[in-house]
Amino acid sequence: MNKSLGGLFVAVLLAGCVTTTPPTAVHQPMTARPEPRTVTPSNGAIYNVASARPLFEDRRARFVGDTLIINIQEKVQASKKSENKTTRSHEVDASVPTIVGLPFKGAQGTTLSASSSNDFNGKGENTSSNNFTGTLTVTVIEVYPNGNLLVSGEKQIGLKEGEEFIRFSGVVNPNTITGANTVVSTQVADARIEYKANGFIDSAQVMGWLGRFFLSFMPF
């Protein structure tokens, strides 16, 4: 029994040492092979409507499996500022008159007063700025009925400290593709851009599962 527990403990330690690929939210799959083209009778001597490209047309992405260059140029700035101020004051004065014939003669002529005051001041300010530039080649994984292209891709860079992953996916309008088969990320609909990494440097910045447990359930 002790050997089984020891083996399980060693397996858990080894699993913790193995670097894993970070999860992603980009459209799947992140690559696609070109669809096989069946041999169909040509409409002319050497012309086929299904797969023809004009002789002088630029080699732009059009079919599933074609590649497209994405120029990532994302710059986002946001700021928020709020200020609240509330003041409330309340004062009450009351006195018991002296009237002959009333009970509780000891309370007659007594003056009562009460006052309350509330003051609240709140102020908040938040500013964020993000700048992400780069170039990534993606693959057409689906062609929509209206001609738009769903693209997705990943660039993996291996370093001695770990690995870095640059991922991108989105819907591209063919009219925005330049003659060099490139498109700017700001012209991509439903764009999902990720820059993640794994390794001991990134693992050191993540709280352990036991710490997250106590942080979530401990009331203090």
C-alpha positions as CSV (number, residue, x, y, z in Angstrom):
1,M,0.0,0.0,0.0
2,N,2.8,2.4,0.9
3,K,4.5,1.6,-2.5
4,S,1.3,2.5,-4.3
5,L,1.0,5.8,-2.5
6,G,4.6,6.6,-3.2
7,G,4.3,5.8,-6.8
8,L,1.2,8.0,-7.1
9,F,3.0,10.9,-5.3
10,V,6.0,10.6,-7.8
11,A,3.6,10.6,-10.7
12,V,1.9,13.8,-9.5
13,L,5.3,15.5,-9.1
14,L,6.4,14.4,-12.6
15,A,3.1,15.6,-14.1
16,G,3.7,19.0,-12.5
17,C,7.1,19.3,-14.1
18,V,5.8,18.6,-17.6
19,T,5.0,21.8,-19.5
20,T,1.6,21.8,-21.2
21,T,0.2,23.8,-24.0
22,P,-1.9,26.7,-22.7
23,P,-5.6,26.5,-23.5
24,T,-6.9,28.7,-26.3
25,A,-10.2,30.4,-27.2
26,V,-9.4,30.9,-31.0
27,H,-11.5,29.1,-33.6
28,Q,-10.7,25.5,-34.1
29,P,-9.1,23.8,-35.9
30,M,-6.1,26.2,-36.2
31,T,-5.1,24.7,-39.5
32,A,-6.7,22.8,-42.4
33,R,-5.6,20.8,-45.4
34,P,-6.8,21.9,-48.8
35,E,-9.9,20.0,-49.8
36,P,-9.3,17.3,-52.5
37,R,-10.5,18.5,-55.9
38,T,-12.4,16.0,-57.9
39,V,-11.7,15.7,-61.6
40,T,-14.6,17.2,-63.4
41,P,-15.2,17.8,-67.1
42,S,-13.7,21.1,-68.1
43,N,-15.9,23.9,-69.4
44,G,-13.4,24.5,-72.2
45,A,-10.1,23.2,-73.4
46,I,-8.1,23.9,-70.2
47,Y,-10.7,25.9,-68.2
48,N,-12.6,24.7,-65.1
49,V,-15.0,26.9,-63.3
50,A,-14.7,25.1,-60.0
51,S,-11.0,25.7,-59.5
52,A,-9.9,28.3,-62.0
53,R,-7.9,31.3,-61.1
54,P,-7.5,34.2,-63.6
55,L,-4.1,34.3,-65.2
56,F,-3.3,37.8,-64.0
57,E,-5.0,37.5,-60.6
58,D,-3.0,37.9,-57.4
59,R,-2.6,34.8,-55.4
60,R,-5.0,35.8,-52.7
61,A,-6.5,33.4,-50.2
62,R,-9.8,32.0,-51.5
63,F,-10.1,28.3,-50.7
64,V,-9.9,26.1,-47.6
65,G,-6.2,25.5,-46.9
66,D,-4.9,28.7,-48.5
67,T,-2.7,30.9,-46.3
68,L,-3.1,34.5,-45.4
69,I,-0.8,37.0,-43.7
70,I,-2.2,38.9,-40.8
71,N,-0.6,42.2,-39.8
72,I,-1.5,42.5,-36.1
73,Q,-1.8,46.2,-35.2
74,E,-3.9,46.4,-32.1
75,K,-3.8,49.5,-29.9
76,V,-6.5,49.9,-27.2
77,Q,-6.7,52.7,-24.7
78,A,-9.5,53.1,-22.2
79,S,-10.0,55.4,-19.2
80,K,-12.7,55.8,-16.6
81,K,-13.1,58.3,-13.9
82,S,-16.0,58.7,-11.4
83,E,-16.6,60.7,-8.3
84,N,-19.5,60.7,-5.9
85,K,-20.2,63.0,-3.0
86,T,-23.2,62.8,-0.7
87,T,-24.1,65.0,2.4
88,R,-27.1,64.6,4.6
89,S,-28.0,66.5,7.8
90,H,-31.0,66.2,10.0
91,E,-31.9,68.0,13.2
92,V,-35.0,67.8,15.4
93,D,-36.0,70.0,18.4
94,A,-39.0,69.2,20.6
95,S,-40.2,70.5,24.0
96,V,-43.0,69.5,26.3
97,P,-45.2,72.5,27.2
98,T,-46.4,73.2,30.8
99,I,-50.1,72.7,30.9
100,V,-52.1,72.4,34.1
101,G,-54.0,69.3,34.6
102,L,-52.0,66.9,32.4
103,P,-50.4,63.8,33.9
104,F,-46.6,63.3,34.1
105,K,-46.0,66.8,35.5
106,G,-42.4,65.9,36.0
107,A,-41.8,65.8,32.2
108,Q,-43.4,69.2,31.6
109,G,-41.1,71.9,30.5
110,T,-38.5,69.4,29.2
111,T,-36.7,70.2,26.0
112,L,-35.6,67.4,23.7
113,S,-33.3,67.6,20.7
114,A,-31.7,65.2,18.2
115,S,-29.4,65.6,15.3
116,S,-27.7,63.3,12.8
117,S,-25.3,63.9,10.0
118,N,-24.0,61.6,7.2
119,D,-21.2,62.4,4.9
120,F,-19.9,60.2,2.0
121,N,-17.2,60.8,-0.5
122,G,-16.2,58.3,-3.2
123,K,-13.7,58.6,-6.0
124,G,-12.4,56.1,-8.5
125,E,-10.2,56.2,-11.6
126,N,-9.0,53.5,-14.0
127,T,-6.8,53.7,-17.0
128,S,-5.6,50.9,-19.3
129,S,-3.5,50.8,-22.4
130,N,-2.6,47.8,-24.6
131,N,-0.3,47.7,-27.7
132,F,0.2,44.5,-29.7
133,T,2.0,44.4,-33.1
134,G,3.3,41.5,-35.1
135,T,2.9,39.4,-38.2
136,L,1.3,35.9,-38.3
137,T,0.4,33.6,-41.2
138,V,-3.0,31.9,-40.8
139,T,-4.9,29.3,-42.8
140,V,-8.4,29.4,-44.2
141,I,-10.4,26.7,-42.4
142,E,-13.8,27.5,-43.7
143,V,-15.4,29.5,-46.5
144,Y,-18.8,31.0,-45.7
145,P,-21.7,31.1,-48.2
146,N,-21.2,34.8,-48.7
147,G,-17.6,34.4,-49.5
148,N,-16.1,35.5,-46.2
149,L,-13.1,33.4,-44.9
150,L,-12.8,32.0,-41.4
151,V,-9.1,31.9,-40.7
152,S,-7.1,30.5,-37.8
153,G,-3.4,30.0,-37.1
154,E,-0.7,29.7,-34.5
155,K,3.0,30.5,-34.2
156,Q,4.9,28.6,-31.6
157,I,8.4,29.8,-30.5
158,G,10.5,27.5,-28.4
159,L,12.9,29.2,-25.9
160,K,15.2,27.7,-23.3
161,E,12.9,29.0,-20.6
162,G,9.7,27.6,-22.2
163,E,7.5,28.1,-25.2
164,E,5.5,31.1,-26.5
165,F,2.3,30.8,-28.4
166,I,0.9,33.5,-30.7
167,R,-2.6,32.7,-31.9
168,F,-5.1,34.4,-34.1
169,S,-8.5,33.7,-35.6
170,G,-11.3,35.7,-37.2
171,V,-13.5,36.3,-40.2
172,V,-11.9,38.0,-43.2
173,N,-13.7,39.8,-46.0
174,P,-11.9,39.0,-49.3
175,N,-12.3,42.6,-50.4
176,T,-9.9,43.7,-47.6
177,I,-7.1,41.4,-48.7
178,T,-4.3,43.3,-50.4
179,G,-2.5,42.2,-53.5
180,A,0.3,40.9,-51.3
181,N,-2.2,38.5,-49.6
182,T,-2.2,40.5,-46.4
183,V,-4.9,42.0,-44.2
184,V,-4.7,44.2,-41.1
185,S,-6.1,42.7,-37.9
186,T,-8.3,45.7,-37.3
187,Q,-10.2,44.7,-40.5
188,V,-10.9,41.2,-39.2
189,A,-14.3,40.5,-37.7
190,D,-14.7,38.4,-34.6
191,A,-10.9,38.6,-34.1
192,R,-9.4,36.5,-31.3
193,I,-5.8,37.3,-30.5
194,E,-3.7,35.5,-27.9
195,Y,-0.2,35.7,-26.6
196,K,0.5,33.0,-24.1
197,A,3.6,31.1,-22.8
198,N,4.5,28.2,-20.6
199,G,7.6,27.5,-18.5
200,F,8.8,28.0,-15.0
201,I,8.7,31.8,-15.3
202,D,5.0,31.8,-16.1
203,S,4.3,29.1,-13.6
204,A,5.9,31.1,-10.9
205,Q,3.3,33.9,-11.5
206,V,0.3,31.6,-11.1
207,M,-1.1,30.8,-7.7
208,G,-1.2,27.2,-6.8
209,W,-4.5,25.2,-6.6
210,L,-4.3,25.0,-2.8
211,G,-3.8,28.7,-2.4
212,R,-6.8,29.4,-4.8
213,F,-8.9,27.0,-2.7
214,F,-8.3,28.9,0.5
215,L,-8.6,32.3,-1.2
216,S,-12.1,31.2,-2.6
217,F,-13.6,29.6,0.6
218,M,-11.9,31.2,3.6
219,P,-14.1,34.1,4.9
220,F,-11.1,36.2,6.0
